[in-house]
Amino acid sequence: MKYLITFTNNNALKVVLDYGEYGLNNIQFEGHFTDVQKHWILSNTPPSLGDTPIEDYLTSSKIKITLVAQDLTFANFWNKYNHKHGSKPRAEKLWKAMSDADKMLALQKLKKYLFDLANSSVEQCHASTWLQQRRFEN
């Protein structure tokens, strides 16, 4: 299972926790963390989860924890984006250049973006534009 941790006061800071069958496989920090922030994450991240939700370990109003779908492929993004206009090869190149943390955030924010579009008169932009301009961070 992969979890994406974002910070409510800074979207540029992201942490990916990757848990496998035998516990924590990897921690990926993205952004400029202070030593205090890294220490807090490392000291509160359990080596394995068992039946205990991760939210019981990492408790803070300053973070948001999201269980992320394992499928971080471009095909998954393209199908969910559901706007087959613009340059697919360009969008794919941008997607492949993104970190896993950014891919997770993009897939997470895509649901809200599509919901907001359905309830407004704004047109959906091309996938390459959405990725290039990092609109998933808004």
Summary of the structure (lengths in Angstrom):
residues: 138
radius of gyration: 16.2
end to end distance: 25.6
largest distance: 48.2
contacts: 346
relative contact order: 0.17
helix: 43%
strand: 22%
